[in-house]
Amino acid sequence: MMSNNQTTAVSPHALPALPYADDALSPVISANTIGFHYGKHHKTYVDNLNKLIAGTEYADLPLAKIITATAGAADKTAIFNNAAQTWNHTFYWQSLRPNGGGEPPAGLKQKIEASFGTVDACRKELATAAMAQFGSGWTWLVLDGDKLKVVKTGNADVPLTAGKKPLLTIDVWEHAYYLDYQNRRLDYVNAVLDKLINWNFAAENLG
């Protein structure tokens, strides 16, 4: 519990702890990549966001509200980008787990089969969307109404602003995979889907 005289010294947003050790996703994603991606890129978004919102109407808002309040506002682009990238990365780390992949939990599997036909068809659509994203961005499994869909977003954009509920994501910015895979994005995406994707996290988000 912090006292009143400490409140000004505490940043409104902190870099969340990784849900696993920095070498836990190796060899698919190396500790070296995690060190740069989480320790530098993700941390920089958090630090920049805190500087940008200090003393503004966004200072006490949770990330999701900052994102929806600044989306599409030309004069708030920097705040949106750093808030969305902070949120996206936290969501991405949770979308992965050691010994992931395999079969989704029963409820999610049923929903996937109703929406895509098979789990493999869903995986293929995620991989296709990841490869179709030109430049930097994200591939998402989302709940849109009562149906699951695969969508891709560019740069910092997030499906929240379009009224879609994210279930899991794959980061396809080059810094997510370049140290391990260089320009072989498809190898990275397929390895994530085969060995790291956290279907349990998606099932929790589905509710």
N, C-alpha and C positions, 0 to 999 in steps of 0.2 A: 504494500500500500504506500503510495507516495504522498508526501506532505505537500501543502500548497506551494511552498517555496521551491519545490522540485519540479513542478509541472512544466515550467518554461524550458527546462533543460532536457525534457524527454521528447524525442521525435514522435509524431503522431503515427507513423508507420514504421514497422521494423521488418528486417529480412527474416522470414519464417525459417525455422530449422528444416533441413532436408529430412524426409521421412525415412532415410536409410543412410548408411555410411557413404562417403564420397567414392569408394571403390566398389560399392555393392552391385553396380550395374555392369561392371566389367565382365567379359571383354566387349560387350555390345557398345557400351558407352564408357570410356575410360575415366579414371580418376583425374587425369590431366584435363579432359574436356569438362568434367564437372567443376574442376577448380577454376577454369576461366568462365564457364557459362553461368554457374551459380555464384561463384565467389567474386566475379568481376561484373559481368553483364547484368545479372539480376540485381546485385547490390547497387549498381550504379543507377538503375531505374528507381529503386527505393529512395536512394539519397537525393536524386534529382527531384523526385516528387515532393519530398519533404521540404526542399528549398522553394519549390514553385508554389506550394499551397500555404506556406507560413504566413499568417496574418490575413488570409483570405476567407471567404465564406465556405471554402472547401476544407479548411483545416481540421474540422472535427467530424467530417463525414467518413463512413466506411468506403472502401475502394469501389464497390459496385455502384454506389450512389455518385461518387465522383465521376465514374465512367459514363453513366447515363446522363448526368448533368452537363458534361462537356462534349459529348459526342456530336459531331457536326458543326460545332461552334469554331469558326475560323480563328478567333482571337484566343481560344483555349486549347489549341492543338497540342502545345507542349505538355500541358497538364494531362490531357487525354492520353497522349502517347505513353507517358511515363506511368500513369495510373493503370492503363490497360496492360502494358507490358509487365508491370509488377504482378497484376492479377493473373495474366496468362501464364507466366512462368511458375507461379505457385501452383496453379492448376495442372500444368504440365508435369511437374515433379510428382504430383499425386497420381497422375495418369500412368505412371511407370512403377514397376516393382521388381525386385529380384525374383527370378523364377516365375515371371508373368507369362502372358500368352495363354495357350490352351483353350479350354472350353469356358464360356461365360457361365455365371450362375443361372439356374433354371429360369427364373422370371425374366431376366434380361435376354437369355437365349431365345425364349418364346417370342419376345418383342422383336428381336433382331430377325427371326425367321418370318414373322408376320410382315415386316417392313422390307426385307431384302431377299427372302427366300431361304438363304442359308447363312451361317456364320462366315463361311468362306467367301460368299458373295459380298458380305459387308466388309471383310478384310480387303478384298480386291478393290472395292469402291474407295476405301480409305487410302490405299496405295495409289490409285489412279488420281484421286484429288490432290494428294501430296505432290505427285509429279507434275500435275497440271498447274500448280501455283507458280506463276512466273515471278521470279525474284523472292523476296522475303515474305514470310507469312506462316499460317497455321492451317492444319486440317483438323476438323472436329467431327465427332459423333454427337448429334444433338437430338433433343426431343422437340418436335415442331407440331404443336397441337397434340394429337394422339399417335403420331407416327415418328419413327426414328428416321433421320436423314444424315447424310454426310455433306458437309459444307466446307468451303475453304475461305479464309479471310486473308487479306494482304496486310503486311506491316504489323501494326498494333491492333487492328480491328478484331472485335470479339462478337460472337453471336448474340450476346446479351442485349445489344443495342437494337437488334432486329426482332426481339421478342422470342428468341429460341433459347432453350435450356441446354447448356453444354453438359455433356456426360463424360467425355474425355477428349484429349487433344494430342496432336503430334506437332512439335515445333519443326518447321522446315526452313527457318533462318539458317544461313550457312554456318554461323558460329555454333549451332547445335550439333553439327556432325563433321565439320571440315577437318579438324585435327585427326579424327579417326578414319574418315572415309574420303577425304578430299572432295572431288566432284561427284562421287557415287551416291547421290541422294537416295536412289531406289534401294541400294544395298542397306543403307541405314534404316529406311522406313520398313523394309521387310524384316530386318532383324528385330526392330522394336515390336512389330506386330507378332512375330513368332515367339519372342523370348522375354519381352518386358511389359507389354501392354497390360494395364491393370483393370481387368473386366470387373473386379469387385468394386473398385471406385466408381465405375460407370453405373453399376447396379445400385449402389448407394444413392447416387445422384438421381437415378430414375425414380427411386422411392417405392 
